[in-house]
Amino acid sequence: MTEHRLLGEFLAILSKEDKESCVSWALGKLESGELDIITLYSEILTPAQNELVCWQDEPFCIWREHVRTSIVRTVLECCFPHVLRERGKRSGASNRKAIIGCPAEEYHEIGARMVADYFTIMGFDVTFVGANTPQKELMAALEHVRPVVIGISVTNFYNLVAAKRLVTDLRRIRAEKTLDFRIIVGGNAFRHNPDAHADMGADALLQSFGDIEKYCQGV
C-alpha cells in the first residue's frame, strides 16, 4: 500500500510531542475535507501508531512510546464527533451490539479503540473495554451487554497465548449458554502469524475498515 502523502506531515508534528498541534492538524484536515475519518484512521493514525510500538526494553524508547501513544489517543477522542457524522451518513445507529477490547497483559489499546470506532461507524452500539481486560471481567461484560460481536485486538505476539485462552472460553460459554455472537480478532500480532486466528478458533480475522465493513454486512 502506498504511503499517504500527508503521513510524513503528521509524523513530523508527532515527533515533537506537540499534542495541541497534532489535534489541530487532524481536526483541520477533517473539517477542510482534505481527509475523511476513515482515511485519517487507516492511513495516518494506524501507520503512525505502528511506528511507535516499542519492542525494546530501553527506558528511553518505552517512555517516548507512551507519550506519543497518549497523543494519538487524544486525537482519537477529539475526532469522535466525526465518527458519529460518518455513521449518520451511512445507516445510523442500530440495536446491534459489540464488545471490543484486549486480552489480559495486552497494553496496546489504540488499535482496539480504532476498531471500536469502525464498528460505531457501521451502526453498532459499542462497548469498549480497553487494554489488559481480565478474562473474568470480559465474561461479566458479555453477560450484561449480550453482543452479536466480540472483538479482540492483539499487538504483542506473546499475547497470542492469552488470546487463545480467551477465545476458547468464549466458545465454551457460547455453546453452553446457546448464545449468538461471533468472535473476531485482529492486530499486528496476526500480521506475521496469518493462521493464528484459525488455530485459536476465532470466527474471523479482520485487519482493516474494509474488512469490517464487508463483515458487518453479514452480521
C-alpha positions in Angstrom: 0.0 0.0 0.0 1.3 3.4 -1.0 2.1 5.8 1.9 -0.4 8.6 2.2 1.1 11.9 1.1 0.1 13.5 4.5 1.6 10.8 6.7 5.0 12.4 6.9 3.5 15.8 7.8 1.7 14.2 10.8 4.7 12.2 11.9 6.8 15.4 11.9 4.4 17.0 14.3 4.1 13.9 16.4 7.9 13.6 16.7 7.9 16.9 18.5 5.4 15.5 21.0 3.2 18.5 20.5 -0.3 17.3 21.5 -2.1 20.6 20.7 -0.7 20.8 17.2 -1.4 17.1 16.5 -5.1 17.6 17.4 -5.4 20.8 15.5 -3.8 19.2 12.4 -6.2 16.2 12.5 -9.3 18.3 13.1 -8.3 20.8 10.5 -7.8 18.2 7.8 -11.2 16.6 8.6 -13.0 20.0 8.7 -11.5 21.1 5.4 -12.4 17.8 3.7 -8.7 17.0 2.9 -9.1 13.8 4.9 -12.2 11.8 5.9 -12.3 10.0 9.2 -11.6 6.5 7.8 -8.6 7.7 5.8 -7.3 9.6 8.9 -7.6 6.4 11.0 -6.3 3.9 8.4 -3.7 5.8 6.5 -2.4 8.3 9.1 -3.0 7.2 12.7 -2.6 3.5 12.1 0.8 3.7 10.4 1.9 6.4 12.9 0.9 4.1 15.8 2.7 1.1 14.3 5.9 3.2 14.2 5.5 3.9 17.9 5.3 0.4 19.2 8.5 -0.3 21.1 9.8 -3.8 21.0 12.9 -2.9 23.1 13.2 -2.6 26.9 15.2 0.6 26.7 13.6 3.1 29.1 14.0 6.0 26.6 12.1 4.0 23.9 9.3 3.0 26.3 8.5 6.4 27.8 8.6 8.0 24.4 6.2 5.4 23.1 3.8 6.1 26.0 3.9 9.9 25.4 3.2 9.7 21.7 0.6 7.0 22.2 -1.2 9.3 24.6 -1.2 12.0 21.9 -2.7 9.6 19.4 -5.4 8.6 21.9 -6.3 12.3 22.4 -6.6 12.8 18.7 -9.0 9.8 18.5 -11.1 11.3 21.4 -11.3 14.7 19.7 -12.3 13.1 16.4 -15.2 11.1 17.8 -17.8 13.6 16.6 -16.6 12.9 13.0 -17.1 9.2 13.7 -20.7 9.9 14.6 -21.2 12.0 11.5 -19.8 9.2 9.3 -22.2 6.8 10.9 -25.1 9.2 10.2 -24.1 9.3 6.5 -24.3 5.6 6.3 -27.2 3.9 8.1 -27.2 5.5 11.5 -27.4 3.6 14.8 -28.9 0.2 15.2 -29.6 -2.2 18.0 -26.6 -4.5 17.2 -24.1 -4.6 20.0 -20.4 -5.2 20.0 -17.7 -5.6 22.7 -14.2 -4.6 21.7 -11.1 -5.0 23.9 -7.7 -6.6 24.5 -6.8 -9.8 26.4 -5.1 -9.7 29.8 -1.5 -8.4 29.7 -2.1 -6.7 26.3 -1.5 -3.0 27.0 -1.6 -1.6 23.4 -5.2 -0.5 23.0 -5.1 2.1 20.3 -5.8 -0.4 17.5 -8.7 -1.7 19.5 -10.1 1.8 20.0 -10.0 2.4 16.3 -11.8 -0.9 15.7 -14.4 0.2 18.2 -14.9 3.4 16.2 -15.1 1.4 13.0 -17.9 -0.7 14.4 -19.6 2.5 15.6 -19.4 3.9 12.0 -21.1 0.7 10.9 -24.0 1.4 13.2 -23.1 -0.8 16.2 -23.7 0.1 19.8 -20.1 -0.5 21.0 -18.8 -1.2 24.5 -15.0 -0.6 24.5 -13.4 -2.4 27.5 -9.9 -1.3 26.6 -6.5 -2.8 27.3 -5.5 -5.6 29.7 -9.0 -6.7 30.4 -9.1 -9.6 32.9 -10.9 -12.6 31.4 -13.4 -12.7 34.3 -14.4 -9.1 33.6 -14.8 -9.6 29.9 -17.2 -12.5 30.7 -19.2 -10.3 33.0 -19.5 -7.7 30.2 -20.6 -10.4 27.9 -23.5 -11.4 30.2 -24.5 -7.8 30.6 -24.2 -6.4 27.1 -25.3 -9.5 25.1 -23.3 -8.6 21.9 -23.5 -10.1 18.5 -19.8 -9.5 18.0 -16.8 -9.7 20.4 -13.6 -8.2 19.0 -10.2 -9.0 20.5 -7.1 -6.9 19.5 -3.6 -8.3 20.0 -0.5 -6.3 19.2 2.2 -8.2 21.1 3.0 -11.7 19.6 3.5 -13.1 23.1 -0.1 -12.3 24.0 -1.5 -14.7 21.4 -1.4 -17.4 24.1 -3.7 -15.3 26.3 -5.9 -14.5 23.3 -6.3 -18.2 22.5 -7.3 -19.0 26.1 -9.9 -16.2 25.9 -11.3 -17.4 22.6 -11.5 -21.0 23.9 -13.5 -19.8 27.0 -15.8 -17.6 24.8 -16.5 -20.5 22.5 -17.3 -22.7 25.5 -19.7 -20.2 27.0 -21.3 -19.6 23.7 -22.0 -23.3 23.4 -23.1 -23.9 27.0 -25.5 -20.9 27.1 -26.6 -21.1 23.5 -25.5 -17.5 22.9 -25.3 -16.0 19.4 -22.2 -13.9 19.0 -19.2 -14.1 16.7 -15.6 -13.8 17.8 -13.3 -11.7 15.7 -9.6 -11.0 16.2 -7.1 -8.6 14.7 -3.9 -6.6 15.4 -0.3 -6.6 14.5 0.3 -10.0 16.3 -1.6 -11.7 13.5 0.2 -10.0 10.6 3.2 -12.3 10.7 1.0 -15.2 12.0 -1.8 -15.4 9.5 -3.0 -18.8 10.6 -3.1 -18.0 14.3 -6.7 -16.9 14.3 -7.9 -20.2 12.9 -5.7 -22.1 15.3 -7.3 -20.4 18.3 -10.8 -20.9 17.0 -11.8 -17.3 16.2 -14.6 -16.8 13.7 -12.8 -14.2 11.6 -9.6 -12.2 11.3 -10.3 -8.5 10.4 -7.4 -6.1 9.9 -8.9 -3.0 8.2 -12.0 -0.9 7.9 -12.7 -2.6 4.6 -12.6 -6.0 6.3 -15.0 -4.8 9.0 -17.4 -3.1 6.5 -17.7 -6.3 4.5 -18.1 -8.4 7.6 -20.8 -6.2 9.1 -23.0 -6.7 6.1 -23.4 -10.3 7.1 -23.9 -9.8 10.8 
